[in-house]
């Protein structure tokens, strides 16, 4: 099973697009672009190990097993 990779800053994180829709990927890209100046998001991004993308939300999985849900609609 191959996954996409999303680039933000200097990190590349595997992305599993569960929605199978290209517009959800573009909405996530736009949302990340909006959060590029958010210091709290940049701190969280350092520890993201995997992203699941659904139709209206992105689930960021951290190295310790916790999750963070981001609304992308």
DSSP file (Angstrom, degrees, kcal/mol; ACC not computed):
  #  RESIDUE AA STRUCTURE BP1 BP2  ACC     N-H-->O    O-->H-N    N-H-->O    O-->H-N    TCO  KAPPA ALPHA  PHI   PSI    X-CA   Y-CA   Z-CA
    1    1 A X              0   0    0      0, 0.0     2,-0.3     0, 0.0     0, 0.0   0.000 360.0 360.0 360.0 124.2    0.0    0.0    0.0
    2    2 A X        -     0   0    0     14,-0.0     2,-0.3     0, 0.0     0, 0.0  -0.762 360.0-158.8-101.4 147.3    1.5    3.3   -1.0
    3    3 A X        -     0   0    0     -2,-0.3    13,-0.2    13,-0.1     2,-0.1  -0.872  18.1-116.3-120.4 154.0    0.8    6.6    0.6
    4    4 A X  E     -A   15   0A   0     11,-1.7    11,-3.4    -2,-0.3     2,-0.4  -0.348  27.3-133.4 -75.4 168.2    1.1   10.2   -0.5
    5    5 A X  E     -A   14   0A   0      9,-0.3     2,-0.5    -2,-0.1     9,-0.2  -0.990  10.1-153.6-126.8 136.0    3.5   12.5    1.2
    6    6 A X  E     -A   13   0A   0      7,-2.7     7,-2.3    -2,-0.4     2,-0.5  -0.933   9.9-150.2-111.1 133.6    2.6   16.0    2.3
    7    7 A X  E     +A   12   0A   0     -2,-0.5     2,-0.3     5,-0.2     5,-0.2  -0.865  23.2 162.1-104.7 131.8    5.4   18.6    2.7
    8    8 A X  E >   -A   11   0A   0      3,-2.2     3,-1.7    -2,-0.5     2,-0.3  -0.927  67.5 -31.7-147.4 122.5    5.2   21.4    5.1
    9    9 A X  T 3  S-     0   0    0     -2,-0.3    27,-0.0     1,-0.2    33,-0.0  -0.549 123.2 -32.2  67.5-128.5    8.3   23.3    6.1
   10   10 A X  T 3  S+     0   0    0     -2,-0.3     2,-0.4    -3,-0.1    -1,-0.2   0.301 119.3  92.5-104.6   7.3   11.3   20.9    6.0
   11   11 A X  E <   -A    8   0A   0     -3,-1.7    -3,-2.2     2,-0.0     2,-0.5  -0.812  55.8-157.6-109.1 144.0    9.3   17.8    7.0
   12   12 A X  E     -A    7   0A   0     -2,-0.4     2,-0.4    -5,-0.2    -5,-0.2  -0.980  14.7-172.3-115.3 128.8    7.6   15.2    4.8
   13   13 A X  E     -A    6   0A   0     -7,-2.3    -7,-2.7    -2,-0.5    37,-0.1  -0.969  28.5-109.7-124.5 134.7    4.8   13.2    6.5
   14   14 A X  E     -Ab   5  50A   0     35,-0.5    37,-1.9    -2,-0.4     2,-0.4  -0.356  33.7-157.6 -62.3 141.5    2.9   10.2    5.0
   15   15 A X  E     -Ab   4  51A   0    -11,-3.4   -11,-1.7    35,-0.2     2,-0.7  -0.987  11.4-162.6-127.4 126.6   -0.7   11.0    4.1
   16   16 A X  E     - b   0  52A   0     35,-2.8    37,-3.0    -2,-0.4     2,-1.4  -0.929  11.5-154.1-108.9 108.3   -3.5    8.4    3.7
   17   17 A X  E >   + b   0  53A   0     -2,-0.7     3,-0.6    35,-0.2    37,-0.1  -0.663  21.0 171.1 -85.7  91.2   -6.3    9.9    1.8
   18   18 A X  T 3  S+     0   0    0     35,-1.6    36,-0.2    -2,-1.4    -1,-0.2   0.723  74.3  61.2 -73.7 -22.0   -9.3    7.9    3.0
   19   19 A X  T 3  S-     0   0    0     34,-1.3    -1,-0.2    -3,-0.1    35,-0.1   0.727  91.7-147.2 -77.0 -20.7  -11.8   10.1    1.3
   20   20 A X    <   +     0   0    0     -3,-0.6     2,-0.4    33,-0.3    -2,-0.1   0.791  56.6 124.3  57.1  30.9  -10.3    9.2   -2.1
   21   21 A X     >  -     0   0    0      1,-0.1     4,-1.0    33,-0.0     3,-0.4  -0.973  58.5-149.4-123.7 134.3  -11.1   12.7   -3.3
   22   22 A X  H  > S+     0   0    0     -2,-0.4     4,-1.9     1,-0.2     5,-0.2   0.806  95.7  62.4 -70.9 -28.7   -8.7   15.2   -4.7
   23   23 A X  H  > S+     0   0    0      1,-0.2     4,-2.1     2,-0.2    -1,-0.2   0.816  98.7  55.6 -70.3 -27.1  -10.6   18.2   -3.4
   24   24 A X  H  > S+     0   0    0     -3,-0.4     4,-2.0     2,-0.2    -1,-0.2   0.871 107.0  50.9 -69.8 -34.3  -10.0   17.1    0.2
   25   25 A X  H  X S+     0   0    0     -4,-1.0     4,-2.2     2,-0.2    -2,-0.2   0.909 111.2  47.5 -65.9 -41.9   -6.3   17.0   -0.5
   26   26 A X  H  X S+     0   0    0     -4,-1.9     4,-2.3     2,-0.2    -2,-0.2   0.864 110.0  52.8 -68.9 -35.0   -6.4   20.6   -1.9
   27   27 A X  H  X S+     0   0    0     -4,-2.1     4,-2.3     2,-0.2    -1,-0.2   0.889 109.3  49.5 -66.2 -37.7   -8.4   21.8    1.1
   28   28 A X  H  X S+     0   0    0     -4,-2.0     4,-2.6     2,-0.2    -2,-0.2   0.918 110.3  50.4 -65.0 -43.0   -5.8   20.3    3.5
   29   29 A X  H  X S+     0   0    0     -4,-2.2     4,-1.9     1,-0.2    -2,-0.2   0.908 111.9  47.5 -60.7 -42.5   -3.1   22.1    1.5
   30   30 A X  H  X S+     0   0    0     -4,-2.3     4,-1.9     2,-0.2    -1,-0.2   0.893 111.6  50.7 -65.6 -39.9   -5.0   25.4    1.7
   31   31 A X  H  X S+     0   0    0     -4,-2.3     4,-1.7     2,-0.2    -2,-0.2   0.896 109.9  49.9 -66.1 -40.3   -5.6   24.9    5.5
   32   32 A X  H  < S+     0   0    0     -4,-2.6     4,-0.3     1,-0.2    -1,-0.2   0.873 108.3  53.4 -65.2 -36.4   -1.9   24.2    6.1
   33   33 A X  H >< S+     0   0    0     -4,-1.9     3,-0.9     1,-0.2    -1,-0.2   0.885 108.4  50.3 -64.0 -38.3   -1.0   27.3    4.1
   34   34 A X  H >< S+     0   0    0     -4,-1.9     3,-0.6     1,-0.2    -2,-0.2   0.843 111.6  48.6 -66.6 -33.6   -3.4   29.3    6.4
   35   35 A X  G >< S+     0   0    0     -4,-1.7     3,-1.5     1,-0.2    -1,-0.2   0.363  79.5 102.7 -87.9   5.4   -1.7   27.8    9.5
   36   36 A X  G <  S+     0   0    0     -3,-0.9    -1,-0.2    -4,-0.3    -2,-0.1   0.771  84.9  44.3 -63.5 -25.3    1.8   28.5    8.3
   37   37 A X  G <  S+     0   0    0     -3,-0.6     2,-0.7    -4,-0.2    -1,-0.3   0.457  87.1 107.0 -96.0  -1.7    2.1   31.5   10.6
   38   38 A X    <>  -     0   0    0     -3,-1.5     4,-2.0     1,-0.2     5,-0.1  -0.693  53.9-162.7 -83.2 113.2    0.6   29.8   13.7
   39   39 A X  H  > S+     0   0    0     -2,-0.7     4,-2.0     1,-0.2    -1,-0.2   0.867  88.4  55.1 -65.5 -38.2    3.4   29.0   16.1
   40   40 A X  H  > S+     0   0    0      1,-0.2     4,-1.9     2,-0.2    -1,-0.2   0.903 108.5  48.8 -62.8 -40.8    1.3   26.4   18.1
   41   41 A X  H  > S+     0   0    0      1,-0.2     4,-2.6     2,-0.2    -2,-0.2   0.908 108.7  53.1 -64.9 -41.7    0.7   24.5   14.8
   42   42 A X  H  X S+     0   0    0     -4,-2.0     4,-0.9     1,-0.2    -1,-0.2   0.870 108.4  50.7 -62.4 -35.9    4.4   24.6   13.9
   43   43 A X  H  < S+     0   0    0     -4,-2.0     3,-0.4     1,-0.2     4,-0.3   0.908 113.2  45.3 -66.2 -41.6    5.3   23.1   17.4
   44   44 A X  H >< S+     0   0    0     -4,-1.9     3,-1.6     1,-0.2     4,-0.3   0.867 104.1  63.7 -68.1 -36.8    2.7   20.3   16.9
   45   45 A X  H >< S+     0   0    0     -4,-2.6     3,-1.1     1,-0.3    -1,-0.2   0.785  89.2  68.9 -61.2 -28.8    3.9   19.6   13.3
   46   46 A X  T 3< S+     0   0    0     -4,-0.9    -1,-0.3    -3,-0.4    -2,-0.2   0.784 105.5  40.0 -60.5 -27.4    7.3   18.6   14.6
   47   47 A X  T <  S+     0   0    0     -3,-1.6    16,-1.3    -4,-0.3     2,-0.3   0.345  82.9 118.8-108.3   4.1    5.9   15.5   16.2
   48   48 A X  E <   + C   0  62A   0     -3,-1.1    14,-0.2    -4,-0.3     3,-0.1  -0.564  30.4 173.1 -73.8 130.8    3.3   14.4   13.6
   49   49 A X  E     +     0   0A   0     12,-3.2   -35,-0.5     1,-0.4     2,-0.3   0.617  63.4   9.1-111.0 -17.8    4.2   10.9   12.2
   50   50 A X  E     -bC  14  61A   0     11,-1.4    11,-3.2   -37,-0.1     2,-0.4  -0.976  58.5-151.0-163.2 145.0    1.2   10.1   10.0
   51   51 A X  E     -bC  15  60A   0    -37,-1.9   -35,-2.8    -2,-0.3     2,-0.5  -0.990   2.1-162.0-127.4 129.6   -1.9   11.9    8.6
   52   52 A X  E     -bC  16  59A   0      7,-2.4     7,-3.2    -2,-0.4     2,-0.6  -0.944  15.2-154.1-104.2 129.3   -5.3   10.3    7.8
   53   53 A X  E     +bC  17  58A   0    -37,-3.0   -35,-1.6    -2,-0.5   -34,-1.3  -0.917  16.6 174.8-110.6 120.1   -7.4   12.5    5.5
   54   54 A X        -     0   0    0      3,-3.0   -35,-0.1    -2,-0.6   -33,-0.0  -0.457  49.8 -86.7-107.8-174.9  -11.2   12.2    5.5
   55   55 A X  S    S+     0   0    0      1,-0.2     3,-0.1    -2,-0.2    -2,-0.0   0.874 121.5  11.1 -67.0 -38.2  -13.7   14.4    3.7
   56   56 A X  S    S+     0   0    0      1,-0.1    16,-2.1    17,-0.0    17,-0.8   0.422 126.4  43.8-120.3  -0.9  -14.0   17.1    6.3
   57   57 A X  E     - D   0  71A   0     14,-0.2    -3,-3.0    15,-0.2     2,-0.4  -0.983  57.7-144.9-146.4 154.1  -11.2   16.4    8.7
   58   58 A X  E     -CD  53  70A   0     12,-2.6    12,-2.7    -2,-0.3     2,-0.7  -0.982  16.7-150.2-117.4 132.2   -7.5   15.5    8.9
   59   59 A X  E     -CD  52  69A   0     -7,-3.2    -7,-2.4    -2,-0.4     2,-0.6  -0.906   8.3-158.4-106.7 113.6   -6.4   13.3   11.7
   60   60 A X  E     -CD  51  68A   0      8,-3.2     8,-1.9    -2,-0.7     2,-0.5  -0.810   6.4-157.1 -92.1 121.9   -2.8   13.9   12.8
   61   61 A X  E     -CD  50  67A   0    -11,-3.2   -12,-3.2    -2,-0.6   -11,-1.4  -0.870   9.4-147.9-102.3 131.5   -1.2   11.0   14.6
   62   62 A X  E >   -C   48   0A   0      4,-2.8     3,-1.6    -2,-0.5   -14,-0.2  -0.447  27.6-104.7 -94.1 168.3    1.7   11.7   16.8
   63   63 A X  T 3  S+     0   0    0    -16,-1.3   -15,-0.1     1,-0.3    -1,-0.1   0.797 119.8  53.8 -61.6 -30.7    4.7    9.5   17.7
   64   64 A X  T 3  S-     0   0    0    -17,-0.2    -1,-0.3     2,-0.0    -3,-0.0   0.414 122.5-101.7 -88.1   2.8    3.3    8.7   21.1
   65   65 A X  S <  S+     0   0    0     -3,-1.6    -2,-0.1     1,-0.3     2,-0.1   0.323  79.3 129.0  98.3  -7.6    0.0    7.5   19.7
   66   66 A X        -     0   0    0     -5,-0.1    -4,-2.8     1,-0.0    -1,-0.3  -0.337  45.3-141.3 -77.4 164.9   -2.2   10.5   20.4
   67   67 A X  E     -D   61   0A   0     -6,-0.2     2,-0.4    -2,-0.1    -6,-0.2  -0.904  11.7-162.6-128.0 154.1   -4.3   12.1   17.8
   68   68 A X  E     -D   60   0A   0     -8,-1.9    -8,-3.2    -2,-0.3     2,-0.5  -0.990  14.7-146.4-136.6 127.9   -5.3   15.7   16.8
   69   69 A X  E     -D   59   0A   0     -2,-0.4     2,-0.5   -10,-0.2   -10,-0.2  -0.811  11.4-168.2-100.2 131.4   -8.2   16.4   14.6
   70   70 A X  E     -D   58   0A   0    -12,-2.7   -12,-2.6    -2,-0.5     2,-0.4  -0.978  17.8-136.4-121.6 122.8   -8.1   19.4   12.2
   71   71 A X  E     +D   57   0A   0     -2,-0.5   -14,-0.2   -14,-0.2   -15,-0.0  -0.642  23.8 176.2 -76.5 126.2  -11.3   20.6   10.5
   72   72 A X              0   0    0    -16,-2.1   -15,-0.2    -2,-0.4    -1,-0.1   0.353 360.0 360.0-113.6   4.0  -10.5   21.3    6.8
   73   73 A X              0   0    0    -17,-0.8    -1,-0.1   -42,-0.0   -16,-0.1   0.489 360.0 360.0 -83.6 360.0  -14.0   22.2    5.6
